[in-house]
Amino acid sequence: MENNLQQSSAGQGMGIAALVLGVLAAIAAFIPCFGLIAIFFGVLAIIFGAIGLSQAKNGNASTTMPKAGLILGIVSTAFVIIWMLVVVGSFGSAIMSQKDELTKSLDSVNAESAKSLDSLDVEVVTDTVQ
C-alpha cells in the first residue's frame, strides 16, 4: 500500500540558504584574509538555520538541511573567532616583548622633534591697522 501523504517543505528554503552560507563560511574560514567575510556568512547561516529549523519542526518537515547549515555556521564562526584571538594574542605578546625598545625609539623621536622645533625658532610679528 502506498502512502499518499505529501511531505511538507516548510523551512527547506531557509535550510538551503543556511547550508549554502555555511559552506561558504567554512571555505572562507580557511583563507587567512577572509575572516570577517567568514564571520558574516557564518552568522547568516546560524540565523537562517535557526529559522529554517523552527519552521521545519512546526511544519513537521525534514530538519536535515537547516541543522547542517546551522552546524556549519556555528563551527565556521567559532573557528574564525578562535583564529583571530590567537593571531591578535600573538601580535600583542610580540609587541609587549619589545616594549622597552619601542619606548626608547618613541622617546628619541620626541627628542628629535623637539630639537627641530627649537631650531626653527621664528619670531612672529603681527601688524595691526589703526
Kinemage of the C-alpha trace (Angstrom):
@kinemage 1
@onewidth
@group {chain A} dominant
@subgroup {mainchain}
@vectorlist {calphas} color= white
{ca met a 1} P 0.000 0.000 0.000
{ca glu a 2} L 1.306 3.428 -0.910
{ca asn a 3} L 1.478 6.376 1.396
{ca asn a 4} L -0.256 9.259 -0.402
{ca leu a 5} L 0.560 11.849 2.251
{ca gln a 6} L 2.536 14.798 0.952
{ca gln a 7} L 5.630 15.716 2.857
{ca ser a 8} L 5.778 19.320 3.989
{ca ser a 9} L 8.551 21.536 2.654
{ca ala a 10} L 8.368 24.044 5.485
{ca gly a 11} L 11.740 25.566 6.275
{ca gln a 12} L 13.524 23.953 3.337
{ca gly a 13} L 14.226 27.284 1.606
{ca met a 14} L 15.825 28.648 4.756
{ca gly a 15} L 17.636 25.336 5.174
{ca ile a 16} L 19.148 25.562 1.701
{ca ala a 17} L 20.196 29.181 2.318
{ca ala a 18} L 21.758 28.192 5.649
{ca leu a 19} L 23.591 25.274 4.078
{ca val a 20} L 24.985 27.373 1.221
{ca leu a 21} L 26.068 30.147 3.589
{ca gly a 22} L 27.544 27.590 5.981
{ca val a 23} L 29.615 26.038 3.194
{ca leu a 24} L 30.789 29.489 2.055
{ca ala a 25} L 31.680 30.359 5.648
{ca ala a 26} L 33.611 27.102 6.052
{ca ile a 27} L 35.581 27.757 2.864
{ca ala a 28} L 36.266 31.409 3.732
{ca ala a 29} L 37.292 30.471 7.281
{ca phe a 30} L 40.383 28.684 5.995
{ca ile a 31} L 41.508 31.577 3.780
{ca pro a 32} L 43.512 33.929 6.032
{ca cys a 33} L 42.350 37.311 4.710
{ca phe a 34} L 38.655 36.429 4.545
{ca gly a 35} L 37.980 36.002 8.269
{ca leu a 36} L 35.449 38.812 8.527
{ca ile a 37} L 33.585 37.543 5.491
{ca ala a 38} L 33.505 34.092 7.052
{ca ile a 39} L 32.048 35.525 10.265
{ca phe a 40} L 29.400 37.374 8.246
{ca phe a 41} L 28.450 34.225 6.295
{ca gly a 42} L 28.574 32.131 9.479
{ca val a 43} L 26.248 34.435 11.396
{ca leu a 44} L 23.800 34.492 8.480
{ca ala a 45} L 23.959 30.686 8.291
{ca ile a 46} L 23.189 30.474 12.015
{ca ile a 47} L 20.226 32.831 11.666
{ca phe a 48} L 18.789 31.128 8.572
{ca gly a 49} L 19.431 27.677 10.037
{ca ala a 50} L 17.623 28.525 13.266
{ca ile a 51} L 14.651 29.994 11.390
{ca gly a 52} L 14.534 27.044 8.968
{ca leu a 53} L 14.808 24.525 11.810
{ca ser a 54} L 11.950 26.209 13.642
{ca gln a 55} L 9.777 26.272 10.516
{ca ala a 56} L 10.581 22.635 9.727
{ca lys a 57} L 9.713 21.481 13.234
{ca asn a 58} L 6.442 23.430 13.191
{ca gly a 59} L 5.574 22.091 9.721
{ca asn a 60} L 6.587 18.506 10.576
{ca ala a 61} L 9.153 18.508 7.756
{ca ser a 62} L 12.709 17.250 7.403
{ca thr a 63} L 15.202 19.146 9.544
{ca thr a 64} L 18.375 17.846 7.871
{ca met a 65} L 19.348 20.870 5.784
{ca pro a 66} L 18.603 23.513 8.425
{ca lys a 67} L 20.589 21.510 11.002
{ca ala a 68} L 23.536 21.091 8.637
{ca gly a 69} L 23.579 24.815 7.819
{ca leu a 70} L 23.278 25.713 11.497
{ca ile a 71} L 26.145 23.408 12.480
{ca leu a 72} L 28.396 24.635 9.642
{ca gly a 73} L 27.683 28.252 10.580
{ca ile a 74} L 28.468 27.661 14.263
{ca val a 75} L 31.669 25.728 13.576
{ca ser a 76} L 32.945 28.211 10.975
{ca thr a 77} L 32.204 31.241 13.129
{ca ala a 78} L 33.822 29.668 16.189
{ca phe a 79} L 36.900 28.681 14.160
{ca val a 80} L 37.381 32.208 12.803
{ca ile a 81} L 36.891 33.835 16.206
{ca ile a 82} L 39.412 31.484 17.843
{ca trp a 83} L 41.859 32.012 14.981
{ca met a 84} L 41.564 35.809 15.285
{ca leu a 85} L 42.125 35.639 19.048
{ca val a 86} L 45.266 33.562 18.519
{ca val a 87} L 46.638 35.963 15.890
{ca val a 88} L 45.846 39.091 17.920
{ca gly a 89} L 47.314 37.476 21.032
{ca ser a 90} L 50.489 36.610 19.154
{ca phe a 91} L 50.891 40.155 17.892
{ca gly a 92} L 50.157 41.532 21.350
{ca ser a 93} L 52.745 39.337 23.013
{ca ala a 94} L 55.320 40.212 20.344
{ca ile a 95} L 54.707 43.911 20.911
{ca met a 96} L 54.872 43.561 24.687
{ca ser a 97} L 58.198 41.721 24.450
{ca gln a 98} L 59.640 44.681 22.518
{ca lys a 99} L 58.083 47.332 24.781
{ca asp a 100} L 61.389 48.765 26.069
{ca glu a 101} L 62.803 49.191 22.569
{ca leu a 102} L 59.606 50.834 21.356
{ca thr a 103} L 59.610 53.224 24.318
{ca lys a 104} L 63.243 54.218 23.677
{ca ser a 105} L 62.514 54.751 19.975
{ca leu a 106} L 59.498 56.922 20.705
{ca asp a 107} L 61.458 58.962 23.240
{ca ser a 108} L 64.249 59.584 20.723
{ca val a 109} L 61.706 60.619 18.076
{ca asn a 110} L 60.106 63.052 20.534
{ca ala a 111} L 63.531 64.481 21.441
{ca glu a 112} L 64.459 64.927 17.763
{ca ser a 113} L 61.178 66.676 17.007
{ca ala a 114} L 61.672 68.997 19.990
{ca lys a 115} L 65.198 69.858 18.738
{ca ser a 116} L 63.917 70.593 15.253
{ca leu a 117} L 61.165 72.836 16.637
{ca asp a 118} L 63.733 74.728 18.741
{ca ser a 119} L 65.975 75.241 15.718
{ca leu a 120} L 63.038 76.714 13.812
{ca asp a 121} L 62.544 79.397 16.437
{ca val a 122} L 60.974 82.099 14.296
{ca glu a 123} L 59.575 85.267 15.730
{ca val a 124} L 56.085 86.050 14.566
{ca val a 125} L 55.310 89.721 14.047
{ca thr a 126} L 51.740 90.877 13.749
{ca asp a 127} L 50.817 94.280 12.396
{ca thr a 128} L 47.659 95.966 13.453
{ca val a 129} L 45.934 98.622 11.415
{ca gln a 130} L 44.807 101.673 13.333
